[in-house]
Amino acid sequence: MMNINARMVGALVGFIVALLFIFFNWKVVLLVLGLSLLGYIIGLYMEAGEQVKRKLQELFSLFFS
């Protein structure tokens, strides 16, 4: 199994975001980044255990209630 170097992944993501900023409008880039972050959070939530889900629900209710 190949180890994933976090610095290389970060550099690659930064490079892709820079290319998006160059070739597209900044609003499109922010939309893509926002949707990616939302998908990441949803994925974390789906994989999380019950205790983590309860903590996330408490956090969301604290901020949005």
Secondary structure, DSSP 8 states (H G I E B T S, - for coil): -----HHHHHHHHHHHHHHHHHHS-HHHHHHHHHHHHHHHHHHHHHHS-HHHHHHHHHHHHHHH-
